[in-house]
Amino acid sequence: MGRWRLYKTDRTREFDHERDRNVRARQIYETIDRQKFQYVVVLVAGVGFFLDGYTLFASNIVLPMISYVYWRDDLNSSRNTHINIATLAGTMIGQVVFGFLADKYGRKKMYGVELLLLITATLGVVMSSEGAEGSMSVFAWLLWWRVVVGIGVGADYPLSAVITSELSPTRHRATMMASVFFMQPLGQIFGNVVSLIVVAIHRNNDPENLTRSFDQMWRWIIGIGVLPGVIGVLFRVAIPETPRFLLDIEDDPIKAEFDATELFGDNISDTELEEAAWDVSARGSAVSGSRTDEAALTAQAEWTVGAVPTVTLNSNWTTSKRDIIQYFWKERNWITLAGTMLAWLLLDFAFYGIGISSPKFLAKTWGSLDIEGSTPFWKTSDDPAVSVFDMFFNTSVHALLILNLGSFIGGVLMISLASRINRVSLQKYGFLALAALFITLGTMFMTTHKEGAPAIVLYIIGQLFFNFGPNSTTYILPAELFPTRYRGTCHGLSAGAGKLGSILVQVFSTYYRLGSSTPGNAETVRYGKVLIVFSAIMILGAVVTHFMVPDVQVKGKGVRRIWGTKSKTLEELAVGRAGTNSDIVLRARRRRETD
């Protein structure tokens, strides 16, 4: 990524050519768009997302172990559900709060804070205990620390998405964001691999003291997740503020341009700046809306270079009730926000629904569940020859194949095709493909009652369509569709709506006992009916996407409506649904005419 390093702007440097703010804005955007794929940006954002995936989904492997240690004979799995809901609720809080804070105080100030919070909370989980002679409640400590873990995980969603989006060249933006999101399934896979290794290492421990062995095992699995977090913090301390935030929110084009050229190692001469000034009318530009947008035009706005006003530094943009009403209500951009929120909510309701990875659910899908009547949450076999180590080892293997294999393949496809395929169309048709798959799987469960190989194949295909489809696009689109001043907040609200969907499905699954599978066809038939409900939800997701989520790419004709479409710049997308009739553009035109 060029000469990427921590640096300070030289405020004493002479910028004789910095007279026209519009030229300066254009210069900064062109500097970013000339760059190659930014591997360091992906690495910095991806390390945190890797930890998020590991931490958020490692609980699916760890909770059965905790159940064995602390409430071994409890036939009710409500404690595990409460811990999961606490984590998801914390995630939702972190997404919404840190998304807003990123817009208010800057991306850099928040970046790294969430990882420190996540590392601290993870260590808190690892050290949770009952105390001397039961003086404390390990359940209460786990609930508290998992809420804090969730806040750290949730905070990373809008921060990583927005920073990646704003530092990406337009042609690489979707691929870079897909690469960051791909770190989540990699984190899940790593969690399962770590659990397999930990179980294998402890398999030969003293069989008379299994409680101690499993108490050590779950703490090792959770604790190892701290390591990528520490690496991520070291990177994030050095990452600079995004030039777009400096320009659009802090109104500091000098620092933004200097930071952009230093960040990417790309220097532009004064002559090129002057050429850019005369080239704007032909090529068009759109500066994302803010108080500073009054001096900028969109790609469609035509203007000529006139009197050049003096650049005023640090005339900071602040949130105003008038701008919120104008942008979201009068210009109807609330429809876009509602679309991204609803799409993510509906997606996560089904994603967390079929991704329930309790030991019994996975064993039943695998066709290996061997129990009679009600048994504890962690138990999958009544066979005396099958040890507890075997049960937990098999759970990790089942999760790797049923849940992670399809996610990995789908993520690779998404990275390969994200910039070539229409992302809104991919989300819409991805929802429809998932609906068809759920109908197929549900009908099979209700009629033939078959599990085993056919169900495993369909689940793998389902996870593939999730990640090469709406699970990725619901993360990418909110970071593209909104202007800089609202980008973090809108992404946080969209992601928070998704986590609300995951909480609702946890309640739904508890009521219908989806994760507590028992032998017999009645349970299979009941789950088949649930999948039919999920298919209707996926169809609703496609409808929401079609009518409420605008395109982020130039729409061609024929096959080019879906394939080979060119991404719009963030500045083109920032004007929202009103386009050239938006208040920002109209005021910019009037101001240009009076200059």
C-alpha positions in Angstrom: 0.0 0.0 0.0 2.9 2.3 -0.7 4.6 4.1 2.3 2.0 3.1 4.8 3.0 4.3 8.3 1.9 6.4 11.2 2.6 10.1 10.4 1.6 13.6 11.2 0.6 16.3 8.8 3.1 19.1 8.4 1.0 22.1 9.1 3.8 24.5 8.2 4.1 23.2 4.7 3.2 25.7 2.0 0.1 24.8 -0.2 0.1 27.6 -2.6 -2.1 25.7 -5.0 -4.8 24.9 -2.4 -7.4 27.5 -3.4 -10.4 25.7 -4.8 -12.0 23.3 -2.4 -13.7 21.4 -5.2 -10.4 20.8 -7.0 -8.9 19.7 -3.7 -11.8 17.2 -3.2 -11.5 15.9 -6.7 -7.7 15.5 -6.2 -8.2 13.4 -3.1 -10.8 11.1 -4.6 -8.6 10.6 -7.7 -5.6 9.8 -5.6 -7.6 7.1 -3.8 -9.1 5.7 -7.1 -5.7 5.4 -8.8 -4.5 2.9 -6.2 -4.2 -0.9 -6.5 -5.9 -3.4 -4.3 -5.1 -2.3 -0.7 -3.9 -5.5 1.0 -2.8 -3.7 4.2 -6.3 -2.2 4.7 -7.9 -5.6 4.2 -5.4 -7.1 6.7 -6.0 -4.4 9.3 -9.8 -4.6 9.1 -9.8 -8.4 8.5 -7.8 -9.3 11.6 -10.5 -7.8 13.8 -13.2 -9.5 11.8 -11.4 -12.8 12.1 -11.5 -12.4 15.8 -15.1 -11.5 15.7 -16.0 -14.7 13.8 -13.9 -16.8 16.1 -15.3 -15.2 19.3 -18.9 -15.0 18.2 -19.2 -18.6 16.9 -16.7 -20.3 19.3 -19.5 -20.3 21.9 -21.2 -22.9 19.8 -18.4 -25.3 20.6 -17.6 -24.0 24.1 -21.1 -23.9 25.6 -21.6 -27.7 25.6 -18.3 -28.0 27.5 -19.4 -25.3 30.0 -22.7 -27.2 30.4 -20.9 -30.4 31.1 -18.7 -28.7 33.8 -21.2 -26.5 35.6 -24.7 -27.9 34.9 -24.1 -31.4 33.7 -27.4 -33.0 34.5 -29.6 -30.1 33.6 -32.1 -31.1 30.9 -33.0 -27.5 30.2 -30.8 -25.6 27.8 -32.1 -22.2 28.8 -28.8 -21.1 30.3 -27.1 -21.6 27.0 -29.8 -19.7 25.2 -29.5 -16.8 27.7 -25.7 -16.6 27.1 -26.2 -16.6 23.4 -28.8 -13.9 23.6 -26.6 -11.8 25.9 -23.8 -12.0 23.4 -26.1 -11.0 20.5 -27.7 -8.2 22.5 -24.2 -6.8 23.3 -23.3 -7.1 19.6 -26.4 -5.1 18.6 -25.5 -2.4 21.1 -21.9 -2.2 19.9 -23.0 -1.9 16.3 -25.4 0.9 16.8 -23.4 2.9 19.4 -20.0 2.6 17.7 -21.5 3.3 14.3 -22.8 6.6 15.6 -19.5 7.4 17.4 -17.5 6.8 14.3 -19.5 9.5 12.5 -19.3 11.9 15.4 -15.7 11.6 16.5 -14.0 9.9 13.6 -13.1 6.4 12.5 -9.5 6.4 13.8 -10.5 7.5 17.3 -12.8 4.5 17.6 -10.7 2.0 15.7 -8.7 -0.2 18.1 -10.9 0.7 21.1 -13.3 -2.1 20.2 -10.5 -4.6 20.0 -9.2 -3.6 23.4 -12.7 -4.0 24.8 -13.0 -7.4 23.1 -9.6 -8.6 24.4 -10.5 -7.5 28.0 -13.9 -9.1 27.9 -12.5 -12.4 26.4 -10.1 -12.6 29.3 -13.0 -11.9 31.6 -14.9 -14.9 30.2 -11.8 -17.1 30.5 -11.4 -16.2 34.2 -15.1 -16.6 35.1 -15.6 -19.0 38.0 -17.8 -20.0 40.9 -15.4 -18.8 43.5 -14.5 -20.5 46.7 -17.3 -22.9 47.7 -19.7 -21.4 45.3 -19.3 -17.8 46.5 -20.0 -16.5 43.0 -22.3 -17.4 40.1 -20.3 -18.4 37.1 -23.5 -18.1 35.0 -23.9 -14.4 36.0 -20.2 -13.7 35.2 -20.5 -15.4 31.8 -23.6 -13.4 31.0 -21.9 -10.1 31.9 -18.7 -10.8 30.1 -20.4 -12.1 27.0 -22.5 -8.9 26.8 -19.2 -6.9 26.8 -17.7 -9.4 24.3 -20.7 -8.7 22.1 -20.2 -4.9 22.3 -16.6 -5.3 21.1 -17.7 -7.7 18.3 -20.5 -5.4 17.2 -18.4 -2.3 17.2 -16.1 -3.8 14.6 -18.9 -4.2 12.0 -19.5 -0.6 11.1 -15.9 0.5 11.8 -14.2 -2.1 9.6 -16.9 -1.7 6.8 -16.7 2.1 6.7 -12.9 2.3 6.9 -12.5 -0.3 4.2 -15.1 1.4 2.0 -13.6 4.9 2.4 -10.0 3.7 1.7 -10.8 1.6 -1.3 -10.4 2.5 -4.9 -13.9 2.4 -6.5 -13.1 -0.5 -8.8 -11.7 -2.6 -5.9 -14.2 -1.5 -3.2 -16.5 -4.5 -3.3 -13.7 -7.0 -3.5 -11.9 -5.5 -0.6 -15.1 -5.5 1.6 -15.8 -9.1 0.6 -12.3 -10.0 1.6 -12.7 -8.4 5.0 -16.1 -10.2 5.5 -14.5 -13.5 4.4 -12.4 -13.3 7.5 -15.5 -14.1 9.6 -16.0 -17.7 8.2 -12.2 -18.1 8.4 -12.5 -17.2 12.1 -15.3 -19.8 12.5 -13.2 -22.5 10.8 -10.2 -21.6 13.0 -12.4 -21.9 16.1 -13.5 -25.4 15.1 -10.0 -26.5 14.3 -8.7 -25.2 17.6 -11.4 -27.1 19.4 -10.5 -30.3 17.6 -6.8 -29.8 18.6 -7.7 -29.0 22.2 -10.0 -32.1 22.5 -7.3 -34.3 20.9 -4.6 -33.1 23.3 -6.8 -33.7 26.4 -8.3 -37.0 25.2 -5.7 -39.0 27.2 -6.2 -37.0 30.5 -7.2 -38.8 33.7 -10.8 -40.2 33.0 -11.5 -39.8 36.7 -11.2 -36.0 36.6 -13.1 -35.1 33.4 -14.6 -32.0 34.9 -11.2 -30.4 35.4 -10.2 -31.4 31.9 -13.2 -29.8 30.2 -12.9 -26.8 32.4 -9.4 -26.3 31.1 -10.4 -27.0 27.5 -13.1 -24.4 27.1 -10.9 -21.8 28.7 -8.1 -22.6 26.2 -10.4 -22.4 23.2 -11.8 -19.0 24.2 -8.4 -17.6 25.4 -6.5 -18.4 22.2 -8.8 -15.9 20.4 -7.0 -13.1 22.2 -3.9 -13.6 20.0 -5.3 -12.2 16.7 -6.8 -9.4 18.7 -3.4 -8.3 20.0 -2.0 -8.3 16.5 -5.0 -6.3 15.3 -4.6 -3.6 17.9 -0.9 -3.1 16.9 -2.0 -2.5 13.3 -5.0 -0.3 14.2 -3.0 2.1 16.4 -1.1 3.1 13.3 -3.9 3.5 10.7 -4.7 7.1 9.9 -8.1 8.8 9.7 -9.8 8.3 6.3 -9.3 11.2 3.9 -13.0 11.3 3.2 -13.8 11.9 6.9 -11.2 14.6 7.1 -12.6 16.3 4.0 -16.4 15.8 4.4 -16.8 16.1 8.2 -13.8 18.0 9.5 -13.6 20.2 6.4 -9.8 19.9 6.3 -8.9 19.4 2.7 -5.2 20.2 3.2 -4.7 17.5 5.8 -6.9 15.1 3.8 -4.9 15.6 0.6 -1.6 15.4 2.4 -2.7 12.2 4.3 -4.0 10.6 1.1 -0.7 11.2 -0.8 1.4 10.0 2.2 -0.9 7.0 2.8 -0.7 5.8 -0.8 2.7 7.2 -1.7 1.1 9.1 -4.6 2.2 12.7 -5.3 0.4 15.1 -7.6 1.8 18.2 -9.1 0.2 21.6 -9.1 -0.2 21.3 -12.9 -2.3 18.2 -12.4 -4.4 20.0 -9.9 -5.2 22.7 -12.4 -6.0 20.2 -15.1 -8.3 18.5 -12.6 -10.2 21.7 -12.1 -11.0 22.0 -15.8 -11.7 18.3 -16.1 -14.4 18.2 -13.4 -17.2 19.4 -15.7 -16.5 16.6 -18.2 -15.9 13.8 -15.8 -18.2 14.9 -12.9 -17.7 14.5 -9.2 -19.9 14.2 -6.1 -18.7 15.1 -2.7 -20.5 13.2 0.0 -23.0 15.5 1.8 -22.2 17.5 4.8 -21.8 21.1 5.6 -18.8 21.0 3.3 -21.0 19.5 0.5 -22.4 23.0 -0.2 -19.2 23.7 -2.1 -19.2 20.5 -4.1 -21.3 19.1 -7.0 -22.3 15.6 -8.0 -21.2 13.7 -11.0 -24.2 15.0 -13.0 -23.8 18.6 -11.9 -22.2 20.9 -14.6 -20.2 23.9 -13.6 -17.2 25.9 -14.7 -14.2 27.1 -12.7 -14.8 30.6 -11.4 -13.5 32.6 -8.5 -11.6 30.3 -6.2 -12.5 30.8 -2.5 -9.9 30.4 0.3 -9.8 27.1 2.0 -11.0 27.3 5.6 -9.6 24.6 7.9 -11.5 22.8 10.7 -14.9 24.3 10.0 -16.3 21.1 11.4 -19.6 19.7 10.3 -22.1 18.8 13.0 -25.3 16.9 13.0 -28.3 19.1 12.5 -32.0 18.3 12.8 -32.6 20.1 9.6 -30.1 18.0 7.6 -31.5 14.7 9.1 -35.1 15.7 8.1 -34.0 16.9 4.7 -31.8 13.8 3.8 -33.8 11.0 5.3 -37.4 12.3 5.1 -37.8 14.9 2.4 -35.4 13.2 0.0 -36.8 9.7 1.0 -33.5 8.1 1.9 -35.3 6.6 4.9 -36.5 4.0 2.4 -32.9 2.9 1.6 -32.1 2.7 5.3 -35.2 0.7 6.0 -34.3 -1.6 3.1 -30.8 -2.3 4.4 -32.1 -2.8 7.9 -35.0 -5.1 7.0 -32.9 -7.1 4.6 -30.3 -7.8 7.2 -32.9 -8.6 9.9 -34.7 -11.1 7.6 -31.3 -12.6 6.6 -30.0 -13.1 10.1 -33.3 -14.6 11.3 -32.8 -17.5 8.8 -29.0 -17.6 9.0 -28.9 -18.0 12.7 -31.9 -20.3 12.5 -30.4 -22.9 10.2 -26.9 -22.3 11.6 -27.9 -23.5 15.1 -25.0 -25.7 15.9 -26.0 -27.4 19.2 -24.4 -30.9 19.5 -27.8 -32.6 19.1 -28.9 -30.6 16.1 -25.6 -31.3 14.3 -25.7 -35.0 15.3 -29.3 -35.3 14.1 -28.5 -33.7 10.8 -25.5 -36.0 10.4 -27.7 -39.0 11.2 -25.7 -40.0 14.2 -27.9 -38.9 17.1 -28.2 -41.9 19.5 -30.2 -41.0 22.6 -33.4 -42.1 24.2 -35.7 -39.6 25.7 -34.6 -36.3 27.2 -30.9 -35.8 27.9 -28.6 -32.9 28.8 -27.7 -30.3 26.2 -24.2 -31.6 25.5 -25.0 -35.3 25.2 -25.4 -36.9 21.7 -25.1 -40.6 22.5 -26.2 -43.1 25.1 -23.7 -45.7 23.9 -21.2 -46.4 26.8 -18.4 -47.0 24.3 -18.7 -43.3 23.1 -16.8 -41.1 25.4 -17.6 -37.4 26.2 -14.4 -36.5 24.3 -15.8 -38.4 21.2 -19.0 -36.4 21.4 -17.3 -33.0 21.5 -14.8 -34.1 18.8 -17.6 -35.2 16.6 -19.5 -31.9 17.2 -16.5 -29.9 15.9 -16.2 -32.2 12.8 -19.9 -31.9 12.0 -19.8 -28.1 12.4 -16.7 -27.9 10.1 -18.5 -29.8 7.3 -22.1 -28.8 7.7 -21.7 -25.1 8.6 -18.1 -24.0 7.5 -17.5 -25.8 4.2 -20.2 -24.0 2.3 -19.4 -20.7 4.0 -15.8 -21.0 2.9 -16.7 -21.8 -0.7 -19.3 -19.0 -0.8 -16.8 -16.5 0.6 -14.2 -17.4 -2.1 -16.8 -17.0 -4.8 -17.9 -13.6 -3.4 -14.3 -12.3 -3.4 -13.9 -13.5 -7.0 -17.1 -11.9 -8.3 -18.0 -9.1 -6.0 -16.8 -6.4 -8.4 -18.2 -8.0 -11.5 -21.7 -8.9 -10.5 -24.5 -6.5 -9.6 -24.5 -6.7 -5.8 -28.2 -5.7 -5.3 -29.3 -8.3 -7.9 -27.0 -10.9 -6.2 -28.7 -10.1 -2.9 -32.2 -10.4 -4.4 -31.6 -13.6 -6.3 -29.6 -15.0 -3.4 -32.7 -14.6 -1.2 -34.8 -16.4 -3.8 -32.3 -19.2 -4.1 -32.3 -19.7 -0.3 -36.1 -19.7 -0.4 -36.1 -22.5 -3.0 -33.5 -24.5 -1.0 -35.5 -24.2 2.2 -38.6 -25.3 0.5 -36.7 -28.4 -0.9 -35.2 -29.2 2.5 -38.4 -28.6 4.4 -40.4 -30.7 2.0 -37.9 -33.5 2.2 -38.0 -33.5 6.1 -41.8 -33.5 6.1 -42.3 -36.3 3.5 -39.4 -38.6 3.4 -38.0 -37.7 6.9 -34.5 -38.1 5.5 -31.4 -36.8 7.2 -27.8 -37.8 6.8 -26.1 -37.3 3.4 -29.0 -35.5 1.5 -29.5 -33.0 4.4 -25.8 -32.4 4.7 -25.4 -31.6 1.0 -28.4 -29.2 1.1 -27.1 -27.5 4.2 -23.7 -27.0 2.6 -25.3 -25.5 -0.5 -27.4 -23.3 1.8 -24.3 -21.9 3.6 -22.7 -21.3 0.1 -25.7 -19.3 -1.0 -25.7 -17.3 2.3 -22.1 -16.2 1.8 -22.2 -15.8 -1.9 -25.3 -13.7 -1.6 -27.1 -11.8 1.1 -24.9 -12.6 4.1 -22.1 -10.7 2.3 -24.1 -8.1 0.5 -26.0 -7.0 3.6 -22.6 -6.2 5.1 -21.2 -4.4 2.0 -24.2 -2.4 0.7 -24.8 -0.1 3.8 -21.2 1.0 3.6 -21.7 2.1 0.0 -25.2 3.6 -0.1 -24.9 6.5 2.5 -22.9 9.7 2.6 -19.8 10.0 4.8 -21.7 12.0 7.5 -24.2 9.1 8.1 -22.2 6.1 6.8 -21.2 4.7 10.1 -24.6 5.3 11.8 -26.5 3.7 8.9 -24.3 0.7 8.8 -24.5 0.3 12.5 -28.3 0.5 12.4 -28.5 -2.0 9.6 -26.2 -4.4 11.4 -28.0 -3.9 14.6 -31.3 -4.8 12.9 -29.6 -8.0 11.7 -28.6 -8.9 15.3 -32.2 -8.2 16.4 -33.2 -10.9 13.9 -30.7 -13.3 15.3 -32.1 -12.6 18.8 -35.6 -13.2 17.7 -34.7 -16.5 16.1 -33.0 -17.6 19.3 -36.3 -17.0 21.1 -38.2 -18.7 18.3 -35.8 -21.7 18.4 -36.2 -22.0 22.2 -40.0 -22.0 21.9 -40.0 -24.6 19.2 -37.0 -26.4 20.7 -35.0 -26.4 17.5 -31.7 -27.0 19.1 -32.8 -29.9 21.4 -33.4 -32.6 18.8 -34.8 -35.9 19.9 -35.1 -39.2 17.9 -38.1 -39.9 15.8 -39.8 -38.5 12.7 -42.1 -36.0 14.6 -39.1 -33.8 15.4 -37.9 -33.9 11.7 -41.4 -33.0 10.4 -41.6 -30.1 12.8 -38.3 -28.7 11.7 -39.4 -29.2 8.0 -42.3 -26.9 8.8 -40.0 -24.3 10.3 -37.9 -24.3 7.1 -41.0 -23.5 5.1 -41.5 -20.5 7.3 -37.8 -19.5 6.7 -38.5 -19.8 2.9 -41.3 -17.2 3.2 -38.9 -14.9 5.1 -36.4 -15.2 2.3 -39.0 -14.3 -0.3 -39.8 -11.3 1.8 -36.1 -10.4 1.8 -36.0 -10.5 -2.0 -39.1 -8.2 -2.1 -37.5 -5.7 0.3 -34.3 -5.7 -1.7 -36.1 -5.2 -5.1 -38.2 -2.3 -3.9 -36.1 -0.6 -1.2 -32.4 -1.0 -2.0 -31.1 1.1 -4.8 -28.3 0.0 -7.2 -24.7 0.8 -6.3 -23.5 0.1 -9.8 -24.2 1.5 -13.2 -27.0 -0.5 -14.7 -26.5 -1.8 -18.2 -28.8 -3.5 -20.6 -29.5 -7.2 -21.0 -26.9 -9.4 -19.3 -25.1 -6.2 -18.2 -27.9 -5.5 -15.7 -26.4 -8.3 -13.6 -22.9 -9.0 -15.0 -20.0 -6.7 -15.7 -21.5 -3.6 -14.1 -19.3 -0.7 -13.0 -19.4 0.5 -9.4 -20.5 4.0 -8.7 -18.2 6.2 -6.6 -19.1 6.8 -3.0 -19.6 10.5 -3.9 -22.2 9.6 -6.6 -24.0 7.4 -4.2 -23.9 10.0 -1.4 -26.5 12.3 -3.0 -29.1 9.5 -2.4 -32.5 9.0 -4.1 -33.0 12.6 -5.0 -29.9 12.6 -7.2 -29.2 16.0 -8.9 -32.4 17.4 -7.2 -31.0 16.8 -3.7 -30.7 19.8 -1.5 -26.9 19.4 -1.3 -26.6 19.6 -5.1 -29.0 22.5 -5.5 -27.3 24.6 -2.8 -23.9 23.8 -4.4 -25.1 25.1 -7.7 -26.4 28.3 -6.2 -23.2 28.8 -4.3 -21.1 28.2 -7.4 -23.2 30.7 -9.4 -22.7 33.4 -6.8 -18.9 32.8 -6.4 
